Amino acid sequence: MDKMPLLTLASNSPRRRQLLALGGWMFNVDVADIDEALRPNEAPRAYVERLALEKVQAVAQRSHPAAIIIGADTAVVIDGDILGKPADFAEARAMLTRLRGRTHQVFTGIAVLRLSDGAVLSEVVITDVPMRNYSDDEINHYIISGDPMDKAGAYGIQSGAAPFVESLEGDYFNVVGLPVHTVALMLERAGVRWWECAAAGA
């Protein structure tokens, strides 16, 4: 146990915590307080990668010297536009209407920082998500549930919006918020055997 790397998740997302916990990984959570505003003319790929890197760097200042810090940021993108979390029901309805019957992309930037020597890795994973031509009544019912309000693009594939998604072309977990397969590979590249990061008995 003493030799296991200390993983730190630089995110307040409950879905990212759940995905790391699925593998029984032992980790701390340290929320990064950064400005997530989009910069002028910033492309979605550059945006999510920048935020993931800024998150690990912000948390690094107060982390254990042996920590391995994982940061991530996810964006729902259609027609080159980034759809964030809806401000109200009207905006959630507008987002879901725009996504209906079309294919959009989910971009997730991931950063892994090894504090022992300052080495940083970053990746961007993209998943194509074709949406079904769902009805206005379905949209209204989903909005009333409150589920869209804390989710980018106003939907959660792992919850009430699952029937809206027609199929997937890429990593399902990326759409939820953290492509675990990619994170595991990045940890290996950082010299961390991810299968040894599980808590005893997990």
C-alpha positions in Angstrom: 0.0 0.0 0.0 2.8 2.5 0.9 4.3 2.1 -2.6 1.1 2.8 -4.5 0.9 6.2 -6.3 -1.3 8.8 -4.8 -3.9 9.7 -7.5 -5.6 13.1 -7.3 -8.6 13.9 -9.4 -8.7 17.7 -10.1 -12.4 17.8 -10.7 -15.7 18.3 -8.9 -17.6 16.2 -11.3 -19.6 13.4 -9.6 -19.5 11.4 -12.9 -15.7 11.5 -13.1 -15.5 10.4 -9.5 -17.9 7.5 -10.2 -15.9 6.4 -13.3 -12.6 6.3 -11.4 -14.3 4.5 -8.6 -15.7 1.8 -11.0 -12.1 0.5 -11.3 -11.7 0.5 -7.6 -9.0 3.1 -7.9 -7.8 4.8 -4.8 -7.8 8.6 -5.3 -8.3 11.9 -3.6 -10.4 14.8 -5.0 -9.0 18.3 -5.1 -11.2 20.7 -7.0 -9.4 23.2 -9.3 -10.7 26.7 -9.2 -10.0 28.1 -12.7 -11.6 30.4 -15.2 -13.4 28.2 -17.7 -14.3 31.0 -20.1 -13.8 30.3 -23.8 -11.1 32.4 -25.3 -11.7 34.3 -28.6 -11.5 32.0 -31.6 -10.5 29.1 -29.4 -11.3 25.7 -31.1 -13.1 23.0 -29.0 -10.0 20.7 -29.0 -7.7 23.5 -27.8 -10.3 24.6 -25.2 -10.8 21.2 -23.4 -7.1 20.4 -23.5 -6.2 23.9 -22.1 -8.7 23.5 -19.2 -7.5 20.0 -18.3 -3.9 21.3 -18.1 -4.9 24.3 -16.1 -6.7 22.1 -13.6 -3.8 19.9 -12.9 -1.4 22.8 -12.6 -3.8 24.6 -10.2 -4.0 21.6 -7.9 -0.2 20.9 -8.1 0.5 23.8 -5.9 -1.0 22.1 -2.9 -0.5 18.4 -3.6 1.8 15.8 -2.1 5.2 15.8 -4.0 4.6 12.2 -5.0 1.0 12.8 -6.4 -0.2 11.9 -9.8 -2.8 14.5 -10.8 -5.6 13.8 -13.3 -7.5 16.7 -14.8 -10.3 16.6 -17.4 -12.8 18.8 -19.2 -15.6 17.8 -21.4 -17.5 19.8 -24.1 -20.5 19.0 -26.3 -19.9 20.4 -29.7 -22.2 20.9 -32.7 -21.5 23.0 -35.8 -18.3 24.0 -34.1 -20.2 25.6 -31.2 -19.6 24.5 -27.6 -22.7 23.8 -25.6 -22.1 24.3 -21.9 -24.5 23.7 -19.0 -27.9 25.3 -19.6 -28.7 28.4 -17.5 -32.4 27.6 -17.4 -35.1 25.4 -18.8 -35.5 27.5 -21.9 -31.8 27.1 -22.8 -31.9 23.3 -22.0 -34.9 23.0 -24.4 -33.0 25.0 -27.1 -29.9 22.8 -26.8 -31.9 19.5 -26.9 -33.9 20.8 -29.9 -30.6 21.7 -31.7 -29.1 18.2 -31.1 -32.3 16.3 -32.1 -31.9 14.1 -35.2 -28.3 15.1 -35.7 -24.8 13.9 -34.9 -22.7 16.0 -32.5 -19.3 15.4 -30.9 -18.2 15.1 -27.3 -14.6 16.3 -26.7 -12.8 15.5 -23.5 -9.3 16.8 -22.7 -7.3 14.8 -20.2 -4.1 15.8 -18.5 -1.9 13.8 -16.2 0.8 15.5 -14.2 3.5 13.6 -12.3 4.7 15.9 -9.6 7.9 14.1 -8.8 9.5 15.5 -11.9 6.8 17.8 -13.4 6.2 15.6 -16.4 2.8 16.4 -18.1 0.8 14.3 -20.6 -2.3 15.5 -22.4 -4.8 13.9 -24.8 -8.1 14.8 -26.4 -10.7 12.1 -27.0 -13.6 12.7 -29.4 -16.8 10.7 -29.7 -19.5 11.1 -32.3 -23.0 10.9 -30.9 -25.9 10.5 -33.3 -29.2 11.5 -31.6 -32.6 10.1 -32.4 -35.4 12.4 -33.7 -37.1 12.5 -30.3 -40.4 14.5 -29.8 -41.1 17.8 -28.1 -43.0 15.9 -25.5 -40.0 13.8 -24.7 -37.9 16.9 -24.4 -40.4 18.5 -22.0 -40.6 15.4 -19.9 -36.9 15.2 -19.6 -36.4 18.9 -18.7 -39.0 18.7 -16.0 -37.0 15.9 -14.4 -34.2 18.5 -13.8 -31.5 16.1 -15.1 -30.3 18.3 -17.9 -29.4 21.3 -15.7 -26.0 20.3 -14.5 -24.8 18.7 -17.8 -23.0 20.0 -20.8 -25.3 20.0 -23.8 -28.3 19.6 -21.4 -28.2 15.8 -21.4 -26.8 12.8 -19.6 -26.3 9.7 -21.6 -25.9 7.7 -18.4 -29.3 8.9 -17.0 -32.6 10.2 -18.3 -31.4 11.1 -21.8 -30.2 7.5 -22.6 -33.3 7.0 -24.9 -32.3 10.1 -27.0 -29.0 8.6 -28.2 -29.3 6.5 -31.3 -25.8 5.0 -31.3 -22.2 5.8 -30.5 -19.1 6.1 -32.6 -16.3 6.0 -30.0 -15.9 5.8 -26.3 -19.1 5.7 -24.2 -17.3 6.7 -21.0 -15.9 9.8 -22.9 -19.5 11.0 -23.2 -20.2 10.4 -19.5 -17.2 12.6 -18.8 -13.9 10.6 -18.5 -12.5 8.1 -21.1 -11.1 5.6 -18.5 -9.3 3.6 -21.1 -7.3 6.6 -22.2 -6.6 7.6 -18.6 -5.2 4.1 -17.9 -2.9 4.3 -20.9 -1.7 7.8 -19.9 -0.9 6.6 -16.4 1.1 3.8 -17.9 3.0 6.3 -20.0 3.7 8.2 -16.8 5.2 5.2 -15.3 2.2 4.2 -13.2 0.8 0.7 -13.3 -2.8 1.7 -13.0 -4.0 -1.8 -11.8 -1.9 -1.3 -8.7 -3.8 1.9 -7.9 -6.8 0.0 -6.6 -7.6 0.1 -2.9 -7.1 -3.2 -1.1 -10.2 -5.4 -1.5 -11.7 -3.3 -4.3 
